[in-house]
Amino acid sequence: MIRSISIVIPAYNEQSRLPDTVRRIEQYLDSAGWEFHEIVIVDDGSTDNTVAVAEEFARANPNIRVLRNPVNRGKGYSVRRGMLDARAEWRLLTDADLSAPIEELDKLYKAVMERGAAIAIGSRALDRSLIGVHQPGFRETAGRMFNAVMRLATGLKIADTQCGFKLFRADITQDVFSRQRLERFGFDVEVLYIAHRRGLEILEVPVRWNHMEGSKVGMLTGLRAFGELAEVRMNSLLGRYK
């Protein structure tokens, strides 16, 4: 099998950040030695010029594809669609702001190769010295609270489920994401919970990370994510992940 990577970028109203993000990823991929690579941009019903910007890149580069949701469905829906539609042996989920630099993919790939694993996720919590620009204090506190509740609700022993930088092998992508049910921001926990229940090793790798202004995660979204932990438990009890 050829060494190949798909970079999946969920995007909602990202017309200002997307050009720099795509250029940085293109530059990285051109020098990183992947035999096949592609960028899959999933537009989540943006109301700005995100689609036009993405399609301009796609016209110039045949390895860039744009998937369009006709209406806003949520980050979880967009990620699931992109990950399942991707074509490479490995699929990386990354946020449109590249808060974790694309070069950190090298760490995730090295980890899965050394351990023979199928999943590696970026973590801000394992080595906070790698954080260049921190989130506002209340958001970091809320994140720690969420992680504590998440551990109680799911049994996952993961320090940071919410970092938007995750690598999955293709076969595991199909197995896990096809069972995903949440369409908003609780999906991170859900897919990791599904993987854990299926006996898969999840490698947590410390990565460089910088808070970027313009986050789509507001207070209401954060509160909803707590409720979605209960949905994960309920879906599991009802056998919806089998």
N, C-alpha and C positions, 0 to 999 in steps of 0.2 A: 504494500500500500504506500502511495506517495505521501510525503510529509506535507500536509495541507491544513490551512486554517481559514475559518470564516469569522469575521469580526461583525458582530450584531450590535447595531446601535438603535435603541428606541428613541424616537425624537418627537417632541411636542413643542411647537413654537420655538424652534431652535435656529431660525434663519441667521442670527448674528454669530452664533458659536460654531455652527456646523462647518462652514468653510475651513476654518483653521483646524478643526478636529480631523476632517477628512484628509487634509493635506499632510498633517502630522502622521496619520496612520499610513497613508500612501508611502511617505518617505521611509517609515519604519519597515513596512513590508517589502519595499524594493531592496532593502539592505539586509534583511534578516534571514534569507536563505530558504524560505518556504518554497517548495516546488509548485504548489498551487495556493493561491490566496484570493479571497473576495471580501468585499465590504457589503453588508446587507443593512440598509437603512430602512427602518419601519416607521413611517409617519403615522402618528396617532390622531388623525383628524385635525391637524394644525389649522389655525385661522390666520397665520401669517404666510410668508413666502417660503416656508421650509421645503415644501414639495418642489417648487421651482428650483431652489438652490440644489437640492439633492439630485434632481433629474439632470441638471446641467453637468454635474460631476459624472453621472452615469453615462451621458452621451460621449463624454471625453474618455472614459475608462470602461471597457467592457467587463471588468471585474468588479464593478460597483452596480448593485441592483437596488431598486427602490420598491418597497411594498407599501401600499396605501390602505389605511383603514378609512372607510367612508365617513365614520364619525369617531369621536373620542371614546375609546373603549377602556383605556387604562394601561399603565406600564406593564402590568403582568400579562395582559392579553397580547400586547405588542411584542414582548420578549418571547413568549411562547410561539407566536407566529413566526418570528424571525429565526429562532433556534430550530424549529421543525422544518423550515424551508431552506435552511443553510445546506451547503453541499459538501463541505470539507470534512476531513477526518476528525478535526478538533474545532469546537465552536466557542468563541470568547464573547461573553456579554460585557459590554463596556458602556458607561454613561456618555451622553453626548458632550459633556463638559470636560471629559478626560481628567476628572479629579484624581484618578490613578493614572499616571502616565502610561501610554501604550507600551513603552519599553519594559514595564513591569511584567508583561506577558512572559518574558524570558524566565523569570523566577517561577511562575506557575508551571510552565512547560518543563522546566528542569525538575521540579518537584514530582510531577506525575511520571516522568521518565525514570527517575531514580527509585520510586516506590512501586512502579507498575500499577499506579492508580488511574482512575478514570475521571476524577473530579478534583479540582484545586480552586480555592476561593481566596481572593485578596482579603486581608484583615488590617484594620486600623488599630485594633486593640492589643495585638500581641507585642508590638513595639511602637509605642506612641512617639518615640524620638524621630520616626520617619514621617510624622505629620509636619508639613511645612507651615500651612495655614490652618488653624483650628476652626471648628464651627463655633458659633456663639455659645457661651457657657450653658444656657438653658437647654440648647439642643444636645450638647454632649451629655448633660445630666439625664435628659429624657431618653437618650440612646442607651445609657447604662440601665435605666429602669426597664426599658423595653427588653433588653437582653436578659435581665433577671427574671422577668415574667415569662419570656419565651422559654427559658430553660425549665421552669416549673411546668409550663403547659405542654411542652413537647418532649422533654428529656434530652434534647440536643445539647451537647457539651461543646458549643461553638461560641467563641468570644465576640464575633462580629458577623452576623448574618446579613447585614444590610449594605455592606460595601458593594457598589455596583461594578464589580470586576471579577467575573467567574468563568472558569474554563471547564468544559465538559467534552468527553469523547463522544463521537457521533452516535454509537449504539446506545450509550447511556442517555444521551439527549433524547432520543426517540422514546426510550423506556420511561423516563422520568417526566418530561414535559408533556407527553401525551396524556398523563394522568393529572396534570395541574388543573385546578378548577378556579382558583382566585384570579381576578383580572386587575386588581389594584396593587397597592404597595405591599400587601402581605404575602405576595407570591414568593419572595425570597425564602422565607421560612418554610413555606409549603413545599417547594421543590427540594430543599435540603432535607426536610422531614421525610418526604417520599423516598429519597435516595437512602437515607439512614434506615428506614423500615425495610428496604430491599437489601440490606446488608452491605451497602457500598461504603468504602472508605472515603471520607471527605478530608482532604488536606487543607489546612488553614495556613496561609503563607503571609507573613508580614510584607506590606508593600508601601511604597511612598504614596502620599496622598495629600491633596490640598483642597480646602473648602473653596468652592466657587460661588460667587454671588449669582442669584437668579434661580435658586433651587425651586422645583415644583412641589416640594414637600412642605405643606403648611401645617398649622396646628391641628386643623380638622382631619387632615390626612393622617397625621401621626396618631391621633386618637382612634381613628378607624382601624389602623394597623393593629392596635391592641385587641380590638374586637375580632379581627380576623384570625388571631391566635385561637380563639374559641372555635371558629369555623374549621380550622385545621383539625382540632381534636374531634369535633363532631363528625367531620367527613371521614376521619379514620375509624371512629367507632361504628359508623354506618357502612364501612367496607367500601368506600368510594375510591380508594387508592389501590384496590386489588387489580 
